[in-house]
Amino acid sequence: MSIQVVIMFKVQDFDQFKSAFTGAERFRTEAGLTAEGYRNLDDPNSAVVIGTAPTKEAFVSFFSSEAQQERMKNAGLTEPPSVTFIEAI
C-alpha cells in the first residue's frame, strides 16, 4: 500500500523552484514516486508538493539522498521543508 506525502517549501523565487521541480521528475519516477506541485496563492514564495510513495522508507531514502539535497539547494529553498505523511482513512 502506498502512502501520500505533503511537502511545504519556502523559496526565494517560485519560477526557479518550479523549473527545478519539473527537471527532477525522472529522478522521482526512478525512485517510484509521483508528485504534483502547487503554488500557494496566499504566499507566492511558498510551494506545496503532494506526492505518493510506495512506502515512507522509500520516500525518506529518496528525500534524504545527497542528490536530492543538492537539487533542493539549487531550487532556492529559504528554509528546510515541512514534510507530513498521510494515509487515506
N, C-alpha and C positions, 0 to 999 in steps of 0.2 A: 504494500500500500504506500502510495506517495504522500508527501507532506507539502504544505504550502508555506511560503516564507514571505514576509513583508519587510522590505528594507527601506529605511528613510535616509536620504543623503542630503547634506547641506553642501552646496557647491559654489564656486566662485562665479562660474559662467555656465548657464544651463546648456547652451549650444555646444560648448566644449564637452560637457558631461554626456549629452545625447550622442555626439559623434563617437566618443569612447565606448559608450554602452552598445551602440549599434555595431561598432567594429569588433566587439568581443563575442558576438553571437556564436561563432563557430567553436569557441572555447567552452561556452556553456553547453552547447549541443554535444561536444565530445565528452563532457562530464555527466551527461544525462539530465541536464537541467533545461527548463524552459522559463522564459521571463518576459514580462511586458513592462515597459517603462512609462511613467506618467509624470507630468509637471503639476506641482501644487499650485492651483490658481490663486491662492491667497498669499503665496510666497514664491515668487518667480525663481529664486535661487535654491529651491527645495525640490528634490526629485523623489519619487516613490517607485519602487520596483516590486512587483508582485510576481512571484515565481513558484515553480513546482520542482521538487527534487525527489529522487527515488527514496531517500532516507535523510534524516537530519545529519547523520555522519557523512554522507556523500556531499551535502551542501557545505558543511563545516570544512571538510577536506579541500574542496574547491575554493571556497571563500578565503581560507587562511593560507593558501599557497603563495609562494613568493611571486609567481607570475601575476596572480590576481591582485595582490597587494600593490604591485608596480602599476598595473592597469588603473587601479583606483587612484593612486597617487597622480598619475598622468591625466585623470579625469577632472582634477581640480577640486577635490574634496576639501572643505574647510574644517571639518571635524570628523571624528570616527562615525561611521554609520550606525544606525539603530536597527537591530535585527530582531524580528519577532516570528516565532514558528507557530503555525496554526494548523488545525485539522478540522475537517467537517464534523458537525455534530448531528 
